[in-house]
Amino acid sequence: MTHNSNSLVKLLKNTMNVAFATIISRILGFIRVILEARILGGEVLASAWFLAFMIPNSLRRILGEGAMGSVIVPLLSEDNSKNNIRTVRIKIAKILLSVAWILTAITLLVITAVFSLKFNLESISDKNRILFEILPIIMPYSIFICLCGIIGSILNLKKVFFLPALGALSLNVFLISSLLIIPNFCKNNQILIVKLLAFMVVSSGIVQLYYFFIIMAKNNCLPLFKFSEFKNHHFFKEFWKMFLPALLGTSALQIGLIIDKSLAYSISEQALPSLTYSDRIIYLPIGVFAVAFGSVSLSYLSSYAAQNRYSEMVEALFYGLKSLFYICAPCVALIALLRNEIISLICLGGNFNISDLKETSFAIIFYVWGIPFFASLKILTAAFYSRKDMKTPLYISLVCIAVNIILNIILMFPLKQGGLALATTISSLLNNSLLIYFLNKHLKIEKKIFKNFILTIVKIILVNSIIITIIIAFIKFFDIKVELGNKLYEAFFISAIGVSFAVLYLFLSLIFKINEAKEVLKIFKKV
C-alpha cells in the first residue's frame, strides 16, 4: 500500500472514531428530542424555545465549528508542523481573547435589544412573550460553546479527534436530566420550565469549556497570554483577512436555516417546531458524519496544502466525498421511506399530537434530499480554506443565500414550511456544484478522479434505488401496515427495515464494485 493510500485509510479511520463519539451524543440527542416533544409539544411553547435556542446554536455552527475552525487550522498548521509550540500557544491566546470579546459584545447587544422590545412594545403575543423571557438567559451559552468549537479545531490540528467529539455530550446530559426533573417541580408553569432549561443550557457550556481546557493542558496547547505579543499586529491582520470572508463563506447553510426558521415562525404555530424536529432527524447523519469528515479532512488537507502536495490533496478530498456520499445516501432513502414511523417513535405522545406529526412529516420530505449536500459542504469548503482561499466560498455563499431567499419567498406560500425546506435543499445543491466547478478551475482536477467520482455516485444511487424498490414491493405484497403510536412495533419495524437495508446495501455494493464498501469493512475489522 502506498504512503498516500495509508494516509487516506488513516483519514477514514480518524473520521470513524469521531463519528463513533458523535453517535453517542446523537443517541442522547434523540432522547432529548423525545422529551422535548412530549413536554414542549409542537406549538407555542416549542416555537418560542426553539427560536431562542436557535440563536446561540447558530452562532456555534457559524463561529465555533464554521469560520473559526476553517481559519485556525490553516493559520496554525505551519507553526505546528515546525513544532513551534510557544508561537502556537501565543496565537491561540490571541484568537480566544479576540473571539471572547466579539461574542460578549454580541450577547450584550441581543440582551439589550430584547429588554428594549420587551418594555416598549404595547402588545406582545404569547409566543414572543415566552421568547423574550428565555433569550436573555440562554444567550451567554453562545460564548462558552463557540470557544469550545474553536478549541476543538485546535485539538484537531494536534490530531486529537475523539475526546473533543465527546464534549457535545454535556449539553444533552444536562438537558435530558432537566427535562426529566424540572417539570415535576414546576407543575403547569411552562415559562418557568423553559427558563430553567435555559439556565441548564448555559451550565452545560461552562462544564464543556472546562473539560476542553483540561484536554488542551494534556496536549501542551493551552493559550499563553503574553500581552507584549499583542502589540504585534501582523498576526491579527492575517487572522481577520482570513476570518471575515470565511465568516460568510461557511455560514450559507446556517443563514439559510435562520431565514427558514424566522419565516416559519411567522407562518403558523406548528411551522417552526415541525422544521426543527425534522432538522433534528436529518442532522443525525449530517452531525455524525459531516462534522467528522469535515474536521478530520481540514486537518489533512491543510497539511497537504502547506507542503504544496495539491494532487494528493485533491485525491484525499474526493476520497472523503465518495465515502461521505456512500454513508449518507442510505440515510436519505431510509428517512424518506420511514419518516412517519421515525417521527412517531421519537416525538408522538404527551403534547406532541398527530397533527404535529403530519406537519413535521411534510417538512422532512423536502429536507431529506439535502442530506448529502448539507454534509459535503464542510469537506468542499475545507479544500479552499486549507489553501487560505477564503474569498471563493464567500462569493459562492452570497449567491446561494440570495437564491435561498428568493426561493423561500416563492415556495413558502404554496408549500408553507415544506417550501422553506425545499429552498434550503436546492440552494445547498447549487452551493456544492459551484464549489466543485471553481475547485476544478483552480486546481485542474484530473479527469480520471472526477470520472471515478461520478461513476461511484451513480452506482450508489442505483444500489439505493434497487433496495428501496425491493423493500416497497415487499411491504405492499405482504400488506404490512404500522399503527402509529405503537412504540414497540414501530421500533421493531424500523430496526427490521434498517438491518435489511444495511445487509442488502453492503451486498449490492460489493457486487457493483463500490470500493468505499471495502474500505469501511477494513476499518471495522481493525476496530
Residue, then its C-alpha position, 0 to 999 in steps of 0.5 A: m500500500t502506498h504512503n498516500s493510500n495509508s494516509l487516506v485509510k488513516l483519514l477514514k479511520n480518524t473520521m470513524n472514531v469521531a463519528f463513533a463519539t458523535i453517535i453517542s451524543r446523537i443517541l442522547g440527542f434523540i432522547r432529548v428530542i423525545l422529551e422535548a416533544r412530549i413536554l414542549g409539544g409542537e406549538v407555542l411553547a416549542s416555537a418560542w424555545f426553539l427560536a431562542f435556542m436557535i440563536p446561540n446554536s447558530l452562532r456555534r455552527i457559524l463561529g465555533e465549528g464554521a469560520m473559526g475552525s476553517v481559519i485556525v487550522p490553516l493559520l496554525s498548521e505551519d507553526n505546528s508542523k515546525n513544532n513551534i509550540r510557544t508561537v502556537r500557544i501565543k496565537i491561540a491566546k490571541i484568537l480566544l481573547s479576540v473571539a471572547w470579546i466579539l461574542t460578549a459584545i454580541t450577547l450584550l447587544v441581543i440582551t439589550a435589544v430584547f429588554s428594549l422590545k420587551f418594555n416598549l412594545e404595547s402588545i406582545s403575543d404569547k409566543n414572543r412573550i415566552l421568547f423574550e423571557i428565555l433569550p436573555i438567559i440562554m444567550p451567554y451559552s453562545i460564548f462558552i460553546c463557540l470557544c469550545g468549537i474553536i478549541g476543538s479545531i485546535l485539538n484537531l490540528k494536534k490530531v486529537f479527534f475523539l475526546p473533543a467529539l465527546g464534549a457535545l455530550s454535556l449539553n444533552v446530559f444536562l438537558i435530558s436530566s432537566l427535562l426529566i426533573i424540572p417539570n415535576f417541580c414546576k407543575n403547569n408553569q411552562i415559562l418557568i420550565v423553559k427558563l430553567l432549561a435555559f439556565m441548564v443550557v448555559s451550565s452545560g457550556i461552562v462544564q464543556l469549556y472546562y473539560f476542553f481546557i483540561i484536554m488542551a493542558k494534556n496536549n501542551c496547547l493551552p493559550l499563553f497570554k503574553f500581552s507584549e505579543f499583542k502589540n504585534h499586529h501582523f498576526f491579527k491582520e492575517f487572522w481577520k483577512m482570513f476570518l471575515p470572508a470565511l465568516l460568510g463563506t461557511s455560514a450559507l447553510q446556517i443563514g439559510l436555516i435562520i431565514d427558514k426558521s424566522l419565516a416559519y415562525s411567522i407562518s403558523e404555530q406548528a411551522l417552526p417546531s415541525l422544521t426543527y424536529s425534522d432538522r433534528i432527524i436529518y442532522l443525525p447523519i449530517g452531525v455524525f458524519a459531516v462534522a467528522f469528515g469535515s474536521v478530520s479532512l481540514s486537518y489533512l488537507s491543510s497539511y497537504a496544502a502547506q507542503n504544496r502536495y495539491s494532487e494528493m490533496v485533491e485525491a484525499l478530498f474526493y476520497g472523503l466525498k465518495s465515502l461521505f456520499y456512500i454513508c449518507a445516501p442510505c440515510v436519505a432513502l431510509i428517512a424518506l421511506l420511514r419518516n412517519e414511523i421515525i417521527s412517531l417513535i421519537c416525538l408522538g405522545g404527551n403534547f406532541n399530537i398527530s397533527d404535529l406529526k403530519e406537519t413535521s412529516f411534510a417538512i422532512i420530505f423536502y429536507v431529506w434530499g439535502i442530506p448529502f449536500f448539507a454534509s459535503l459542504k464542510i469537506l468542499t469548503a475545507a479544500f479552499y480554506s486549507r489553501k487560505d482561499m477564503k474569498t471563493p466560498l464567500y462569493i459562492s455563499l452570497v449567491c446561494i443565500a440570495v437564491n435561498i431567499i428568493l426561493n423561500i419567498i416563492l415556495m413558502f406560500p404554496l408549500k408553507q414550511g415544506g417550501l422553506a425546506l425545499a429552498t434550503t435543499i436546492s440552494s445547498l445543491l447549487n452551493n456544492s456544484l459551484l464549489i466543485y466547478f471553481l475547485n476544478k478551475h483552480l486546481k485542474i482536477e484530473k479527469k480520471i478522479f472526477k470520472n471515478f467520482i461520478l461513476t461511484i455516485v451513480k452506482i450508489i444511487l442505483v444500489n439505493s434505488i434497487i433496495i428501496t424498490i425491493i423493500i416497497a414491493f415487499i411491504k405492499f405484497f405482504d400488506i404490512k401496515v404500522e399503527l402509529g403510536n405503537k412504540l414497540y412495533e414501530a421500533f421493531f419495524i424500523s430496526a427490521i427495515g434498517v438491518s435489511f437495508a444495511v445487509l442488502y446495501l453492503f451486498l449490492s455494493l460489493i457486487f457493483k464494485i463500490n470500493e468505499a464498501k471495502e474500505v469501511l469493512k477494513i476499518f471495522k475489522k481493525v476496530 
